[in-house]
Amino acid sequence: MIPAWNEDARKSRIKAIKAITGRKGLAMDDDTYRAMISAQVPGKRSATELSVPQLDKVLNHLKRLQERPAAGNPEEWRFVFRLATDRQPHARRIYRLAERIGPLMVPPAPVASKAYIEGIAQQMLQCDTVLEFCSPELLHKIVQALEVFCRRHGV
């Protein structure tokens, strides 16, 4: 058992946390980082205030975030290429818009998830249909809604 305030253990864990949350990892900004620490260890806002068990708790949380399948795994968008030819242009445009929306997510993702895009369509168009079963007209409306969403968020 490592003592709760062992400096070497603390330093190595803080270094690991910084590596995961840094630019090449989850790319958390300072406010998000401090909010995450506060959520894991109430009353604390910095890794330097944490004991070894608390650092382990934060580190395990960050590792779970890293292991989570990337929100918007491109594999979930394969259905786009199997759709009927009259729906493919709109579906491909939706996928390209999902690529633009992905970096807005927390944590940033290469592509927004299909569920996230369907959620936007639900909010903006009251569309309860999954993308695979939408008519070409509805897909066109979803493209328009996503373009509005992108303009609002500056992407």
NUTI-259038 format. One record per residue: residue number from 1; residue in three letters; x, y, z of N, C-alpha, C in turn. Coordinates in nm, 3 decimals, padded with zeros to 5 digits, m for minus. Layout:
NUTI-259038
(NUM 'ALA' (X Y Z) (X Y Z) (X Y Z))
...
This chain:
NUTI-259038
(1 'MET' (00.085 m00.118 00.000) (00.000 00.000 00.000) (00.089 00.124 00.000))
(2 'ILE' (00.061 00.216 m00.090) (00.138 00.340 m00.100) (00.078 00.441 m00.003))
(3 'PRO' (00.163 00.508 00.077) (00.111 00.612 00.166) (00.038 00.720 00.086))
(4 'ALA' (m00.067 00.775 00.147) (m00.154 00.870 00.077) (m00.080 00.995 00.028))
(5 'TRP' (00.029 01.034 00.094) (00.098 01.156 00.054) (00.241 01.129 00.007))
(6 'ASN' (00.268 01.009 m00.046) (00.399 00.975 m00.102) (00.426 01.066 m00.222))
(7 'GLU' (00.529 01.149 m00.211) (00.557 01.250 m00.314) (00.588 01.191 m00.450))
(8 'ASP' (00.667 01.084 m00.455) (00.702 01.023 m00.584) (00.577 00.967 m00.652))
(9 'ALA' (00.492 00.900 m00.576) (00.369 00.844 m00.631) (00.277 00.955 m00.679))
(10 'ARG' (00.266 01.062 m00.601) (00.181 01.175 m00.638) (00.231 01.239 m00.767))
(11 'LYS' (00.363 01.263 m00.774) (00.419 01.327 m00.893) (00.396 01.244 m01.019))
(12 'SER' (00.414 01.112 m01.007) (00.395 01.028 m01.126) (00.249 01.027 m01.170))
(13 'ARG' (00.157 01.028 m01.076) (00.016 01.029 m01.111) (m00.026 01.165 m01.169))
(14 'ILE' (00.025 01.273 m01.112) (m00.006 01.406 m01.165) (00.047 01.418 m01.308))
(15 'LYS' (00.166 01.365 m01.332) (00.224 01.367 m01.466) (00.137 01.288 m01.564))
(16 'ALA' (00.086 01.173 m01.520) (m00.002 01.092 m01.605) (m00.133 01.166 m01.635))
(17 'ILE' (m00.188 01.232 m01.533) (m00.312 01.309 m01.551) (m00.290 01.422 m01.651))
(18 'LYS' (m00.178 01.493 m01.636) (m00.147 01.603 m01.729) (m00.130 01.552 m01.872))
(19 'ALA' (m00.071 01.434 m01.886) (m00.052 01.378 m02.020) (m00.187 01.344 m02.084))
(20 'ILE' (m00.279 01.291 m02.006) (m00.410 01.254 m02.060) (m00.493 01.377 m02.092))
(21 'THR' (m00.486 01.480 m02.008) (m00.571 01.597 m02.028) (m00.508 01.702 m02.118))
(22 'GLY' (m00.385 01.682 m02.157) (m00.313 01.781 m02.237) (m00.359 01.787 m02.381))
(23 'ARG' (m00.285 01.865 m02.461) (m00.322 01.888 m02.602) (m00.332 01.760 m02.682))
(24 'LYS' (m00.242 01.665 m02.658) (m00.242 01.542 m02.737) (m00.336 01.436 m02.682))
(25 'GLY' (m00.395 01.465 m02.568) (m00.490 01.371 m02.509) (m00.633 01.418 m02.529))
(26 'LEU' (m00.701 01.441 m02.418) (m00.841 01.484 m02.424) (m00.856 01.633 m02.452))
(27 'ALA' (m00.748 01.707 m02.451) (m00.747 01.851 m02.483) (m00.847 01.929 m02.398))
(28 'MET' (m00.837 01.912 m02.267) (m00.927 01.985 m02.176) (m00.873 02.124 m02.151))
(29 'ASP' (m00.962 02.222 m02.155) (m00.919 02.356 m02.115) (m00.914 02.362 m01.962))
(30 'ASP' (m00.861 02.469 m01.907) (m00.838 02.478 m01.764) (m00.968 02.468 m01.683))
(31 'ASP' (m01.073 02.537 m01.729) (m01.200 02.533 m01.656) (m01.260 02.392 m01.655))
(32 'THR' (m01.255 02.324 m01.770) (m01.308 02.188 m01.779) (m01.228 02.095 m01.689))
(33 'TYR' (m01.096 02.111 m01.692) (m01.007 02.028 m01.610) (m01.039 02.044 m01.462))
(34 'ARG' (m01.053 02.168 m01.417) (m01.082 02.194 m01.275) (m01.222 02.146 m01.236))
(35 'ALA' (m01.317 02.160 m01.327) (m01.453 02.110 m01.301) (m01.453 01.958 m01.291))
(36 'MET' (m01.373 01.891 m01.375) (m01.364 01.745 m01.371) (m01.304 01.700 m01.238))
(37 'ILE' (m01.197 01.767 m01.193) (m01.136 01.731 m01.064) (m01.236 01.755 m00.952))
(38 'SER' (m01.305 01.867 m00.956) (m01.403 01.899 m00.853) (m01.518 01.797 m00.851))
(39 'ALA' (m01.556 01.748 m00.967) (m01.663 01.647 m00.974) (m01.616 01.513 m00.917))
(40 'GLN' (m01.490 01.481 m00.936) (m01.438 01.354 m00.886) (m01.405 01.360 m00.737))
(41 'VAL' (m01.350 01.474 m00.693) (m01.311 01.493 m00.553) (m01.370 01.628 m00.508))
(42 'PRO' (m01.490 01.626 m00.453) (m01.555 01.753 m00.414) (m01.465 01.837 m00.322))
(43 'GLY' (m01.465 01.966 m00.349) (m01.388 02.059 m00.267) (m01.246 02.080 m00.316))
(44 'LYS' (m01.204 02.005 m00.416) (m01.068 02.019 m00.470) (m01.077 02.068 m00.614))
(45 'ARG' (m00.982 02.152 m00.655) (m00.982 02.204 m00.791) (m00.848 02.187 m00.862))
(46 'SER' (m00.752 02.124 m00.795) (m00.621 02.107 m00.855) (m00.565 01.970 m00.816))
(47 'ALA' (m00.492 01.910 m00.907) (m00.432 01.779 m00.879) (m00.329 01.788 m00.766))
(48 'THR' (m00.268 01.905 m00.747) (m00.167 01.919 m00.643) (m00.228 01.913 m00.502))
(49 'GLU' (m00.359 01.929 m00.492) (m00.427 01.922 m00.363) (m00.468 01.781 m00.326))
(50 'LEU' (m00.449 01.685 m00.417) (m00.504 01.551 m00.398) (m00.402 01.453 m00.341))
(51 'SER' (m00.454 01.356 m00.266) (m00.371 01.247 m00.214) (m00.360 01.140 m00.322))
(52 'VAL' (m00.278 01.038 m00.299) (m00.259 00.931 m00.397) (m00.391 00.860 m00.429))
(53 'PRO' (m00.473 00.819 m00.330) (m00.600 00.755 m00.366) (m00.692 00.846 m00.446))
(54 'GLN' (m00.694 00.975 m00.414) (m00.776 01.068 m00.490) (m00.723 01.085 m00.632))
(55 'LEU' (m00.591 01.090 m00.646) (m00.532 01.098 m00.779) (m00.564 00.972 m00.859))
(56 'ASP' (m00.563 00.857 m00.793) (m00.599 00.732 m00.861) (m00.743 00.737 m00.910))
(57 'LYS' (m00.831 00.794 m00.829) (m00.972 00.806 m00.869) (m00.984 00.894 m00.994))
(58 'VAL' (m00.914 01.007 m00.996) (m00.918 01.097 m01.112) (m00.856 01.028 m01.233))
(59 'LEU' (m00.745 00.961 m01.213) (m00.676 00.892 m01.322) (m00.765 00.783 m01.382))
(60 'ASN' (m00.833 00.705 m01.298) (m00.923 00.601 m01.347) (m01.038 00.663 m01.428))
(61 'HIS' (m01.091 00.775 m01.380) (m01.197 00.844 m01.454) (m01.148 00.887 m01.592))
(62 'LEU' (m01.029 00.944 m01.598) (m00.974 00.990 m01.726) (m00.947 00.873 m01.819))
(63 'LYS' (m00.902 00.762 m01.765) (m00.877 00.644 m01.849) (m01.008 00.590 m01.907))
(64 'ARG' (m01.116 00.596 m01.827) (m01.247 00.555 m01.878) (m01.291 00.647 m01.992))
(65 'LEU' (m01.264 00.777 m01.977) (m01.298 00.872 m02.084) (m01.220 00.842 m02.211))
(66 'GLN' (m01.093 00.806 m02.194) (m01.010 00.774 m02.311) (m01.056 00.646 m02.378))
(67 'GLU' (m01.096 00.548 m02.298) (m01.134 00.418 m02.353) (m01.272 00.419 m02.415))
(68 'ARG' (m01.355 00.516 m02.375) (m01.490 00.524 m02.429) (m01.478 00.530 m02.579))
(69 'PRO' (m01.556 00.449 m02.651) (m01.546 00.458 m02.796) (m01.567 00.603 m02.838))
(70 'ALA' (m01.483 00.648 m02.924) (m01.489 00.789 m02.965) (m01.632 00.822 m03.003))
(71 'ALA' (m01.682 00.926 m02.943) (m01.817 00.969 m02.976) (m01.819 00.992 m03.125))
(72 'GLY' (m01.910 00.929 m03.191) (m01.916 00.945 m03.334) (m01.814 00.859 m03.406))
(73 'ASN' (m01.800 00.735 m03.363) (m01.712 00.642 m03.430) (m01.751 00.637 m03.578))
(74 'PRO' (m01.656 00.663 m03.668) (m01.691 00.664 m03.811) (m01.756 00.534 m03.858))
(75 'GLU' (m01.731 00.423 m03.789) (m01.792 00.296 m03.830) (m01.943 00.299 m03.819))
(76 'GLU' (m01.998 00.377 m03.725) (m02.142 00.381 m03.710) (m02.209 00.455 m03.826))
(77 'TRP' (m02.130 00.519 m03.910) (m02.184 00.593 m04.023) (m02.179 00.512 m04.153))
(78 'ARG' (m02.142 00.385 m04.145) (m02.133 00.302 m04.267) (m02.266 00.290 m04.340))
(79 'PHE' (m02.376 00.300 m04.266) (m02.507 00.285 m04.328) (m02.528 00.386 m04.441))
(80 'VAL' (m02.459 00.499 m04.435) (m02.475 00.605 m04.536) (m02.451 00.549 m04.676))
(81 'PHE' (m02.355 00.461 m04.689) (m02.316 00.410 m04.820) (m02.402 00.293 m04.866))
(82 'ARG' (m02.493 00.247 m04.780) (m02.583 00.138 m04.816) (m02.726 00.188 m04.840))
(83 'LEU' (m02.748 00.316 m04.828) (m02.882 00.372 m04.848) (m02.918 00.372 m04.996))
(84 'ALA' (m03.046 00.389 m05.023) (m03.092 00.403 m05.161) (m03.027 00.525 m05.223))
(85 'THR' (m03.009 00.520 m05.354) (m02.935 00.626 m05.422) (m03.000 00.763 m05.409))
(86 'ASP' (m03.133 00.768 m05.391) (m03.196 00.899 m05.377) (m03.172 00.961 m05.239))
(87 'ARG' (m03.130 00.880 m05.140) (m03.104 00.932 m05.006) (m02.956 00.953 m04.977))
(88 'GLN' (m02.870 00.893 m05.057) (m02.726 00.900 m05.029) (m02.668 01.042 m05.030))
(89 'PRO' (m02.702 01.128 m05.124) (m02.640 01.262 m05.122) (m02.667 01.338 m04.992))
(90 'HIS' (m02.791 01.331 m04.944) (m02.825 01.399 m04.819) (m02.755 01.333 m04.701))
(91 'ALA' (m02.751 01.201 m04.700) (m02.688 01.129 m04.589) (m02.538 01.158 m04.585))
(92 'ARG' (m02.476 01.166 m04.701) (m02.333 01.199 m04.706) (m02.308 01.341 m04.657))
(93 'ARG' (m02.397 01.431 m04.692) (m02.385 01.570 m04.644) (m02.400 01.574 m04.492))
(94 'ILE' (m02.492 01.494 m04.439) (m02.511 01.487 m04.294) (m02.382 01.437 m04.228))
(95 'TYR' (m02.319 01.337 m04.288) (m02.193 01.285 m04.233) (m02.085 01.394 m04.234))
(96 'ARG' (m02.075 01.469 m04.344) (m01.974 01.576 m04.351) (m02.002 01.685 m04.246))
(97 'LEU' (m02.129 01.713 m04.222) (m02.164 01.810 m04.117) (m02.131 01.752 m03.979))
(98 'ALA' (m02.148 01.622 m03.961) (m02.113 01.557 m03.834) (m01.963 01.568 m03.808))
(99 'GLU' (m01.883 01.564 m03.915) (m01.739 01.583 m03.900) (m01.707 01.724 m03.852))
(100 'ARG' (m01.785 01.821 m03.897) (m01.763 01.960 m03.853) (m01.809 01.980 m03.709))
(101 'ILE' (m01.912 01.907 m03.667) (m01.968 01.922 m03.534) (m01.885 01.847 m03.430))
(102 'GLY' (m01.818 01.740 m03.468) (m01.739 01.658 m03.376) (m01.646 01.735 m03.284))
(103 'PRO' (m01.567 01.829 m03.335) (m01.476 01.905 m03.247) (m01.547 01.991 m03.143))
(104 'LEU' (m01.676 02.017 m03.160) (m01.751 02.095 m03.062) (m01.788 02.013 m02.939))
(105 'MET' (m01.783 01.881 m02.953) (m01.826 01.794 m02.844) (m01.722 01.794 m02.732))
(106 'VAL' (m01.765 01.753 m02.612) (m01.675 01.742 m02.498) (m01.674 01.596 m02.455))
(107 'PRO' (m01.563 01.523 m02.466) (m01.437 01.564 m02.528) (m01.453 01.571 m02.679))
(108 'PRO' (m01.367 01.648 m02.745) (m01.376 01.660 m02.890) (m01.363 01.524 m02.957))
(109 'ALA' (m01.435 01.506 m03.066) (m01.433 01.381 m03.140) (m01.411 01.411 m03.287))
(110 'PRO' (m01.358 01.315 m03.361) (m01.339 01.338 m03.504) (m01.473 01.354 m03.578))
(111 'VAL' (m01.574 01.280 m03.530) (m01.707 01.283 m03.592) (m01.810 01.279 m03.481))
(112 'ALA' (m01.912 01.362 m03.491) (m02.022 01.357 m03.394) (m02.094 01.224 m03.408))
(113 'SER' (m02.143 01.171 m03.300) (m02.212 01.043 m03.306) (m02.345 01.057 m03.378))
(114 'LYS' (m02.390 00.944 m03.431) (m02.518 00.941 m03.500) (m02.630 00.981 m03.403))
(115 'ALA' (m02.621 00.934 m03.280) (m02.722 00.967 m03.179) (m02.724 01.118 m03.152))
(116 'TYR' (m02.608 01.181 m03.151) (m02.600 01.326 m03.129) (m02.669 01.401 m03.242))
(117 'ILE' (m02.643 01.360 m03.366) (m02.704 01.422 m03.483) (m02.856 01.400 m03.480))
(118 'GLU' (m02.898 01.279 m03.443) (m03.041 01.252 m03.433) (m03.105 01.337 m03.323))
(119 'GLY' (m03.029 01.364 m03.216) (m03.078 01.450 m03.110) (m03.098 01.593 m03.158))
(120 'ILE' (m03.005 01.642 m03.239) (m03.019 01.776 m03.296) (m03.143 01.780 m03.386))
(121 'ALA' (m03.161 01.676 m03.468) (m03.278 01.670 m03.556) (m03.407 01.665 m03.473))
(122 'GLN' (m03.403 01.593 m03.361) (m03.519 01.585 m03.273) (m03.554 01.723 m03.217))
(123 'GLN' (m03.454 01.795 m03.171) (m03.478 01.926 m03.111) (m03.523 02.030 m03.215))
(124 'MET' (m03.460 02.028 m03.331) (m03.487 02.134 m03.428) (m03.606 02.103 m03.519))
(125 'LEU' (m03.633 01.974 m03.543) (m03.738 01.937 m03.638) (m03.846 01.847 m03.578))
(126 'GLN' (m03.832 01.810 m03.452) (m03.922 01.714 m03.388) (m03.928 01.584 m03.470))
(127 'CYS' (m03.811 01.542 m03.518) (m03.798 01.420 m03.599) (m03.762 01.303 m03.508))
(128 'ASP' (m03.851 01.204 m03.498) (m03.825 01.089 m03.412) (m03.768 00.970 m03.489))
(129 'THR' (m03.753 00.982 m03.619) (m03.708 00.872 m03.703) (m03.556 00.864 m03.703))
(130 'VAL' (m03.501 00.741 m03.697) (m03.356 00.726 m03.708) (m03.315 00.758 m03.851))
(131 'LEU' (m03.192 00.801 m03.869) (m03.147 00.850 m03.999) (m03.163 00.748 m04.112))
(132 'GLU' (m03.145 00.620 m04.081) (m03.153 00.518 m04.185) (m03.290 00.511 m04.252))
(133 'PHE' (m03.394 00.552 m04.179) (m03.531 00.537 m04.229) (m03.598 00.668 m04.267))
(134 'CYS' (m03.522 00.775 m04.270) (m03.579 00.905 m04.308) (m03.600 00.912 m04.459))
(135 'SER' (m03.703 00.983 m04.499) (m03.728 01.006 m04.641) (m03.627 01.107 m04.693))
(136 'PRO' (m03.609 01.115 m04.826) (m03.517 01.214 m04.881) (m03.554 01.357 m04.841))
(137 'GLU' (m03.682 01.386 m04.832) (m03.726 01.520 m04.794) (m03.686 01.551 m04.649))
(138 'LEU' (m03.706 01.454 m04.562) (m03.670 01.473 m04.422) (m03.518 01.485 m04.406))
(139 'LEU' (m03.443 01.405 m04.481) (m03.296 01.415 m04.477) (m03.252 01.554 m04.521))
(140 'HIS' (m03.320 01.609 m04.622) (m03.287 01.745 m04.668) (m03.313 01.846 m04.556))
(141 'LYS' (m03.423 01.830 m04.484) (m03.454 01.921 m04.373) (m03.350 01.908 m04.261))
(142 'ILE' (m03.302 01.785 m04.239) (m03.200 01.763 m04.136) (m03.070 01.831 m04.178))
(143 'VAL' (m03.035 01.822 m04.306) (m02.916 01.892 m04.357) (m02.929 02.042 m04.330))
(144 'GLN' (m03.045 02.098 m04.360) (m03.066 02.241 m04.337) (m03.053 02.275 m04.189))
(145 'ALA' (m03.112 02.192 m04.101) (m03.105 02.216 m03.958) (m02.960 02.210 m03.909))
(146 'LEU' (m02.883 02.112 m03.959) (m02.743 02.100 m03.918) (m02.659 02.218 m03.969))
(147 'GLU' (m02.691 02.267 m04.086) (m02.619 02.384 m04.136) (m02.647 02.506 m04.048))
(148 'VAL' (m02.771 02.520 m04.004) (m02.805 02.629 m03.911) (m02.727 02.610 m03.781))
(149 'PHE' (m02.723 02.487 m03.730) (m02.650 02.456 m03.607) (m02.503 02.493 m03.623))
(150 'CYS' (m02.442 02.457 m03.735) (m02.301 02.488 m03.760) (m02.277 02.638 m03.767))
(151 'ARG' (m02.369 02.712 m03.833) (m02.355 02.857 m03.840) (m02.364 02.919 m03.701))
(152 'ARG' (m02.456 02.870 m03.619) (m02.472 02.923 m03.483) (m02.346 02.904 m03.400))
(153 'HIS' (m02.277 02.793 m03.423) (m02.160 02.759 m03.343) (m02.028 02.796 m03.412))
(154 'GLY' (m02.038 02.857 m03.529) (m01.919 02.907 m03.596) (m01.827 02.801 m03.654))
(155 'VAL' (m01.884 02.691 m03.698) (m01.801 02.587 m03.764) (m01.848 02.563 m03.904))
